[in-house]
Amino acid sequence: DYLMNARDSRIQRIVVASSRAVYGEGKYFCETHGVVYPKERLVEDMDAGNFEPRCPRCPSFCRPLPTDEGAPYQPTSFYGLTKQIQEQMILLFAKARGIAAYALRFQNVYGPGQSLSNPYTGVLAVFAGQARQGKPIYVFEDGEESRDFVYVQDVVEATVKALKTPQEGVYTVNIGSGQPTTLREVAERINHFFGNRSLIKITGSYRLGDIRHNIADLRRAKELLDYEPRWSFPMGLQNFLRWAETHHEEAQGYEESLQQMRQRGLMRG
């Protein structure tokens, strides 16, 4: 706090780790109304097995588009809300003080070193733990929900570029792979790596607050930071799984965590 407020502060640049969660569902296309930004999905739709978001202006279901930084803030979780507030505070402070600042909106980061024992950690770690033990892999919704998985080395490279770039100003920047991968494909790839010993169960269940799709528009990252992802998902996943294979942490209480979400009304179906 002292450094941030001192008149003679030597701070020249701030980089804050934000998240794509600030977008909520993000950017979609409606055949009638064009580009739209859907609100949180309706419980009635998902109970009926209709998982795609609806246009906010008509009843039509929409298809996903890469979400750019101009998308409005629409977080659907407390995590997303805290990230929104965090980046707004940092960027407002930096602008007032004339300091260059970047809020890097990371997509779904994964890679060696992430926790394998926390049942609430990333889906890759959970699926890997189940597959290694030959236990069922539970995929929510219809398995066609998608995420933009970005390998940790790409995230590190982007962060270094944000620290070193001579570009002044205050910016929000997406950092991802720019490619969507369905959770069904994730489960199948992980199961295959561990010898196809797990039964993949497409449950139809869903968690309140989850988004349907995620694809990052990376044009601003290229323009400002000369950032381009180097790791495709198949390449990065192989690295992650080889690392996970040598570490004997397992998600503790995974089944219990699912039950707890049901009891608290956070998961349905």
Sine and cosine of phi, psi and omega as CSV:
sin_phi,cos_phi,sin_psi,cos_psi,sin_omega,cos_omega
0.00,0.00,-0.65,0.76,-0.01,-1.00
-0.87,0.49,-0.72,0.69,-0.03,-1.00
-0.89,0.45,-0.63,0.78,-0.05,-1.00
-0.94,0.34,-0.41,0.91,-0.09,-1.00
-0.95,-0.32,-0.19,0.98,-0.02,-1.00
-0.91,0.42,0.64,-0.77,-0.02,-1.00
-0.90,0.43,-0.54,0.84,-0.04,-1.00
-0.99,-0.12,0.41,0.91,-0.01,-1.00
-0.82,0.57,0.68,-0.73,0.01,-1.00
-0.99,-0.12,0.14,0.99,0.02,-1.00
-0.90,0.44,0.82,-0.57,-0.02,-1.00
-0.93,-0.37,-0.33,0.94,-0.09,-1.00
-0.41,-0.91,0.62,-0.79,0.06,-1.00
-0.82,-0.58,0.73,-0.69,0.11,-0.99
-0.85,-0.53,0.85,-0.52,-0.02,-1.00
-0.92,-0.40,0.68,-0.73,0.02,-1.00
-0.99,0.12,0.98,-0.21,0.05,-1.00
-0.98,-0.21,-0.29,-0.96,-0.10,-0.99
-0.49,-0.87,0.47,-0.89,0.10,-1.00
-0.93,0.37,-0.16,0.99,0.01,-1.00
-0.88,0.48,-0.31,0.95,0.02,-1.00
-0.91,0.41,-0.36,0.93,-0.04,-1.00
-0.99,0.13,-0.34,0.94,-0.21,-0.98
0.92,0.40,-0.76,-0.65,-0.01,-1.00
-0.92,0.40,-0.55,0.84,0.01,-1.00
1.00,0.03,-0.49,-0.87,-0.20,-0.98
-0.99,-0.10,0.74,-0.68,0.00,-1.00
-0.69,-0.73,0.13,-0.99,0.03,-1.00
-0.81,-0.58,0.79,-0.62,0.09,-1.00
-0.96,-0.26,0.72,-0.69,-0.03,-1.00
-0.88,0.48,-0.43,0.90,-0.01,-1.00
-1.00,-0.07,-0.66,0.75,-0.16,-0.99
-0.93,-0.36,0.07,1.00,0.06,-1.00
0.96,0.26,-0.64,-0.77,-0.04,-1.00
-0.94,0.35,0.78,-0.62,0.01,-1.00
-0.64,-0.77,0.24,-0.97,0.02,-1.00
-0.79,-0.61,1.00,-0.01,-0.10,-0.99
-0.88,0.48,0.48,-0.88,0.13,-0.99
-0.99,0.16,-0.08,-1.00,0.04,-1.00
-0.86,0.51,0.60,-0.80,-0.05,-1.00
-0.91,0.41,0.47,-0.88,-0.06,-1.00
-0.99,0.15,0.69,-0.72,0.04,-1.00
-0.86,0.51,-0.65,0.76,-0.02,-1.00
-0.87,0.49,-0.64,0.77,0.03,-1.00
-0.90,0.44,-0.74,0.67,-0.09,-1.00
-0.94,0.34,-0.54,0.84,0.10,-0.99
-0.88,0.47,-0.49,0.87,0.01,-1.00
-1.00,0.00,0.06,1.00,0.03,-1.00
0.99,0.11,0.24,0.97,0.05,-1.00
-0.98,-0.19,0.99,-0.17,-0.19,-0.98
-0.99,-0.14,-0.21,0.98,-0.01,-1.00
-0.96,0.28,0.55,-0.83,0.04,-1.00
-0.93,0.36,0.47,-0.88,0.08,-1.00
-1.00,-0.09,0.46,-0.89,0.13,-0.99
-0.87,0.50,0.68,-0.73,0.03,-1.00
-0.95,0.31,-0.12,0.99,-0.05,-1.00
-0.92,-0.38,-0.19,0.98,0.02,-1.00
-0.41,-0.91,0.14,-0.99,-0.07,-1.00
-0.98,0.22,-0.03,1.00,-0.11,-0.99
-0.93,0.38,0.57,-0.82,0.17,-0.99
-0.98,0.20,0.48,-0.88,-0.11,-0.99
-0.90,-0.43,0.28,-0.96,0.10,-0.99
-0.92,-0.38,0.53,-0.85,-0.11,-0.99
-0.97,0.25,0.51,-0.86,0.13,-0.99
-0.83,-0.56,0.37,-0.93,0.13,-0.99
-0.87,0.50,0.76,-0.64,-0.05,-1.00
-1.00,0.02,0.83,-0.56,0.04,-1.00
-0.99,-0.13,0.14,-0.99,-0.09,-1.00
-0.94,0.34,-0.19,0.98,0.05,-1.00
-0.99,0.15,-0.08,1.00,0.03,-1.00
-0.90,0.44,0.58,-0.82,-0.03,-1.00
-0.94,0.33,0.41,-0.91,0.15,-0.99
-0.92,0.40,0.84,-0.54,0.08,-1.00
-0.52,-0.86,0.82,0.57,-0.05,-1.00
-0.88,0.48,0.58,-0.82,0.01,-1.00
-0.93,-0.37,0.16,0.99,0.00,-1.00
-0.60,-0.80,0.33,-0.94,0.07,-1.00
-0.90,0.43,-0.55,0.84,0.07,-1.00
-0.86,0.51,-0.76,0.65,0.01,-1.00
-0.88,0.48,-0.61,0.79,0.02,-1.00
-0.91,0.42,-0.67,0.74,0.01,-1.00
-0.91,0.41,-0.59,0.81,0.05,-1.00
-0.91,0.40,-0.63,0.78,0.05,-1.00
-0.87,0.50,-0.76,0.65,-0.03,-1.00
-0.89,0.45,-0.66,0.75,0.00,-1.00
-0.86,0.51,-0.77,0.64,-0.05,-1.00
-0.93,0.36,-0.58,0.82,0.03,-1.00
-0.90,0.44,-0.66,0.75,0.01,-1.00
-0.90,0.44,-0.73,0.69,-0.04,-1.00
-0.91,0.42,-0.70,0.71,-0.04,-1.00
-0.94,0.35,-0.59,0.81,0.05,-1.00
-0.90,0.43,-0.70,0.72,0.03,-1.00
-0.88,0.47,-0.73,0.68,-0.04,-1.00
-0.88,0.47,-0.66,0.75,0.01,-1.00
-0.90,0.44,-0.67,0.75,0.00,-1.00
-0.91,0.41,-0.54,0.84,-0.04,-1.00
-1.00,-0.09,-0.04,1.00,0.00,-1.00
0.95,0.31,0.54,0.84,-0.02,-1.00
-0.96,-0.27,0.69,-0.73,0.10,-1.00
-0.91,0.41,0.66,-0.75,-0.03,-1.00
-0.51,-0.86,0.61,-0.79,0.04,-1.00
-0.78,-0.63,0.80,-0.60,0.18,-0.98
-0.98,-0.19,0.95,-0.31,-0.04,-1.00
-1.00,0.01,0.91,-0.41,-0.04,-1.00
-1.00,0.02,1.00,0.00,-0.04,-1.00
-0.94,0.35,0.60,-0.80,0.09,-1.00
-1.00,0.05,-0.62,-0.78,-0.04,-1.00
-1.00,0.08,0.99,-0.11,-0.08,-1.00
-0.98,0.18,0.67,-0.75,0.03,-1.00
-0.53,-0.85,0.26,-0.96,0.08,-1.00
0.51,-0.86,0.10,-1.00,0.02,-1.00
-0.82,0.58,0.65,-0.76,0.03,-1.00
0.97,-0.22,-0.27,0.96,0.00,-1.00
-0.97,0.26,0.35,-0.94,-0.04,-1.00
-0.90,0.43,0.71,-0.70,0.08,-1.00
-0.96,-0.29,-0.14,0.99,-0.13,-0.99
-0.98,-0.21,-0.23,0.97,-0.03,-1.00
-1.00,0.03,0.88,-0.47,-0.04,-1.00
-0.92,0.39,-0.22,0.98,0.01,-1.00
-0.98,-0.19,0.19,0.98,-0.01,-1.00
-0.98,0.19,-0.18,-0.98,-0.06,-1.00
-0.87,0.48,0.45,-0.89,-0.10,-1.00
-0.89,0.46,-0.51,0.86,0.00,-1.00
-0.89,0.45,-0.68,0.74,0.00,-1.00
-0.91,0.40,-0.66,0.75,0.01,-1.00
-0.90,0.45,-0.75,0.66,-0.01,-1.00
-0.89,0.46,-0.65,0.76,-0.01,-1.00
-0.89,0.45,-0.66,0.75,0.02,-1.00
-0.89,0.45,-0.66,0.75,0.02,-1.00
-0.92,0.39,-0.69,0.72,-0.06,-1.00
-0.92,0.38,-0.62,0.79,-0.01,-1.00
-0.90,0.43,-0.53,0.85,0.01,-1.00
-1.00,-0.02,-0.02,1.00,-0.03,-1.00
0.95,0.32,0.36,0.93,0.01,-1.00
-1.00,-0.02,0.33,-0.94,0.00,-1.00
-0.86,0.50,0.59,-0.80,0.10,-0.99
-0.97,-0.25,0.89,-0.46,-0.04,-1.00
-1.00,-0.10,0.86,-0.50,0.03,-1.00
-0.94,-0.34,0.84,-0.54,-0.05,-1.00
-0.95,0.30,0.21,-0.98,0.02,-1.00
0.82,0.57,-0.72,-0.70,-0.01,-1.00
-0.96,-0.28,0.14,0.99,0.01,-1.00
0.99,0.11,-0.11,0.99,-0.04,-1.00
-1.00,-0.09,-0.01,1.00,0.12,-0.99
-0.89,0.45,0.54,-0.84,-0.13,-0.99
-0.77,-0.64,0.40,-0.92,0.02,-1.00
-0.68,-0.73,0.43,-0.90,0.10,-0.99
-0.99,-0.13,0.99,-0.12,-0.03,-1.00
-1.00,0.06,0.81,-0.59,-0.02,-1.00
-0.87,-0.49,0.78,-0.62,-0.06,-1.00
-0.95,0.32,0.56,-0.83,-0.13,-0.99
-0.85,0.52,-0.57,0.82,-0.01,-1.00
-0.92,0.39,-0.55,0.83,0.09,-1.00
-0.91,0.41,-0.61,0.79,0.03,-1.00
-0.90,0.43,-0.68,0.73,0.03,-1.00
-0.89,0.46,-0.70,0.71,0.00,-1.00
-0.88,0.48,-0.67,0.74,0.00,-1.00
-0.90,0.44,-0.64,0.77,0.00,-1.00
-0.91,0.42,-0.68,0.73,0.04,-1.00
-0.89,0.45,-0.67,0.74,0.02,-1.00
-0.89,0.47,-0.62,0.78,0.02,-1.00
-0.92,0.40,-0.53,0.85,0.03,-1.00
-0.96,0.27,-0.53,0.85,-0.14,-0.99
-0.98,-0.17,-0.31,0.95,-0.07,-1.00
-0.88,0.48,0.64,-0.77,0.06,-1.00
-0.97,0.23,-0.12,0.99,-0.03,-1.00
-0.89,0.45,0.86,-0.51,0.04,-1.00
-1.00,-0.02,0.26,-0.97,0.03,-1.00
0.86,-0.51,-0.11,-0.99,-0.04,-1.00
-0.81,-0.58,0.84,-0.54,-0.15,-0.99
-0.62,-0.78,0.49,-0.87,0.29,-0.96
-0.97,-0.26,0.67,-0.74,-0.11,-0.99
-0.63,-0.78,0.80,-0.60,0.10,-0.99
-0.96,0.30,0.69,-0.72,0.12,-0.99
-0.80,-0.60,0.92,-0.38,-0.03,-1.00
-0.38,-0.93,-0.34,-0.94,0.06,-1.00
-0.99,-0.16,-0.37,0.93,-0.06,-1.00
0.98,0.18,0.11,0.99,-0.03,-1.00
-0.79,-0.62,0.74,-0.67,0.05,-1.00
-1.00,0.07,0.56,-0.83,0.09,-1.00
-0.74,-0.67,0.77,-0.64,-0.01,-1.00
-0.97,0.26,0.44,-0.90,0.02,-1.00
-0.95,0.33,-0.41,0.91,0.12,-0.99
-0.89,0.45,-0.71,0.70,0.02,-1.00
-0.90,0.44,-0.65,0.76,0.04,-1.00
-0.85,0.53,-0.76,0.65,-0.01,-1.00
-0.87,0.49,-0.68,0.73,-0.03,-1.00
-0.92,0.40,-0.66,0.75,0.01,-1.00
-0.91,0.42,-0.69,0.72,-0.01,-1.00
-0.92,0.38,-0.68,0.73,0.01,-1.00
-0.88,0.47,-0.66,0.75,0.02,-1.00
-0.88,0.47,-0.67,0.74,-0.01,-1.00
-0.85,0.52,-0.62,0.78,-0.04,-1.00
-1.00,-0.09,0.33,0.94,0.14,-0.99
1.00,-0.02,0.29,0.96,0.05,-1.00
0.80,0.60,0.70,0.72,-0.02,-1.00
-1.00,-0.08,-0.14,0.99,-0.04,-1.00
-0.97,-0.24,0.52,-0.85,0.16,-0.99
-1.00,0.03,0.82,-0.57,0.05,-1.00
-1.00,0.01,0.88,-0.48,-0.04,-1.00
-0.94,-0.33,0.92,-0.40,0.11,-0.99
-1.00,0.10,0.96,-0.27,-0.28,-0.96
-1.00,0.09,-0.45,0.89,-0.14,-0.99
0.98,0.19,-0.18,0.98,0.06,-1.00
-0.95,0.30,0.33,-0.94,0.02,-1.00
-0.54,-0.84,0.43,-0.90,0.04,-1.00
-0.97,-0.24,0.74,-0.68,0.05,-1.00
-0.90,0.44,0.71,-0.70,0.01,-1.00
1.00,-0.09,-0.23,0.97,0.05,-1.00
-0.94,0.34,0.56,-0.83,0.11,-0.99
-1.00,0.01,0.21,-0.98,-0.02,-1.00
-1.00,-0.02,-0.76,0.65,-0.07,-1.00
-0.70,-0.71,0.34,-0.94,0.04,-1.00
-0.46,-0.89,0.88,-0.47,0.11,-0.99
-0.68,-0.73,0.81,-0.59,-0.02,-1.00
-1.00,0.02,0.72,-0.69,0.20,-0.98
-1.00,0.10,0.88,-0.48,-0.13,-0.99
-0.97,-0.25,0.24,0.97,-0.06,-1.00
-0.89,0.46,-0.65,0.76,0.00,-1.00
-0.93,0.38,-0.62,0.79,0.03,-1.00
-0.88,0.48,-0.63,0.78,0.04,-1.00
-0.92,0.38,-0.70,0.72,-0.07,-1.00
-0.92,0.39,-0.72,0.69,-0.10,-0.99
-1.00,0.05,-0.59,0.81,-0.15,-0.99
-0.90,-0.44,-0.04,1.00,-0.12,-0.99
0.81,0.59,0.62,0.79,-0.01,-1.00
-1.00,0.00,0.77,-0.63,0.17,-0.98
-0.65,-0.76,0.77,-0.64,-0.01,-1.00
-0.89,0.45,0.68,-0.73,0.01,-1.00
-0.99,-0.15,-0.35,0.94,-0.13,-0.99
-0.96,-0.29,0.88,-0.47,0.17,-0.99
-0.96,0.29,0.32,-0.95,0.00,-1.00
-0.89,0.46,-0.71,0.71,0.04,-1.00
-0.85,0.53,-0.64,0.76,0.02,-1.00
-0.91,0.41,-0.77,0.64,-0.03,-1.00
-0.90,0.43,-0.63,0.78,-0.01,-1.00
-0.89,0.46,-0.66,0.75,0.03,-1.00
-0.87,0.50,-0.69,0.72,0.03,-1.00
-0.88,0.48,-0.71,0.71,-0.01,-1.00
-0.89,0.46,-0.70,0.71,-0.06,-1.00
-0.93,0.36,-0.59,0.81,0.07,-1.00
-0.89,0.46,-0.62,0.78,0.06,-1.00
-0.92,0.38,-0.72,0.70,-0.03,-1.00
-0.89,0.46,-0.53,0.85,-0.02,-1.00
-0.90,0.44,-0.45,0.89,-0.04,-1.00
-1.00,-0.09,-0.02,1.00,0.01,-1.00
-0.91,-0.42,0.74,-0.67,-0.17,-0.98
-0.97,-0.25,0.52,0.86,0.17,-0.99
-0.99,0.16,0.62,-0.79,0.10,-0.99
-0.78,-0.63,0.53,-0.85,0.04,-1.00
-0.87,0.49,0.86,-0.50,-0.02,-1.00
-1.00,0.04,0.79,-0.61,0.08,-1.00
0.95,0.30,0.54,0.84,-0.02,-1.00
-0.88,0.48,-0.76,0.65,0.01,-1.00
-0.87,0.49,-0.66,0.75,0.02,-1.00
-0.89,0.45,-0.59,0.81,0.00,-1.00
-0.91,0.42,-0.60,0.80,0.05,-1.00
-0.91,0.42,-0.67,0.74,0.02,-1.00
-0.90,0.43,-0.64,0.77,0.02,-1.00
-0.89,0.45,-0.65,0.76,0.03,-1.00
-0.89,0.45,-0.62,0.79,0.04,-1.00
-0.91,0.41,-0.72,0.70,-0.03,-1.00
-0.88,0.47,-0.55,0.84,-0.02,-1.00
-1.00,0.02,0.04,1.00,0.05,-1.00
0.97,0.23,0.33,0.94,-0.03,-1.00
-1.00,-0.08,-0.19,0.98,0.00,-1.00
-0.70,-0.71,0.66,-0.75,-0.04,-1.00
-0.75,-0.67,0.28,-0.96,0.08,-1.00
0.99,-0.13,0.00,0.00,0.00,0.00
